[in-house]
Amino acid sequence: MRIINTSLLEEFGHSHPQVEQFLKCWRYEVQAKTWSCYQDVLKNFPRAMIMKGGEAVSFELLPNDCYIFSILHYNAKILVIKGIGSLHQILSLKNQSIFLQEQGHAYSSH
């Protein structure tokens, strides 16, 4: 999968060095995948929270501590990072309508 908004991971890793290695491992593993549906995601990340018809996915980076929230565009093989933080912070994104399915966005495959 191609990851969009990796700067969010880098910024979070710099300000939270205790999770930097976990972020690198997560990024490496996601980039090596080509998911075509949310069931594929759950095979690799069984603790992922799948929302909004499978397009919105929250990955648990550290148990009960750090999560990555993303939108998956399965056909384009793109994962867009929308936020990273505690479960409370990720759930607050829901209140900001980030959980709404994105429509009409085209991403280059390069």
Protein Blocks (a to p, Z undefined) as FASTA:
>chain_A
ZZehklmmmmmmmmmmmlmmmmmmmmmmmmmpccfbfklmmmmmmmbcceehhlaccddf
bghkbccdddddfknopacdfbdcdfklmmmmmmnommpccehiacdfZZ
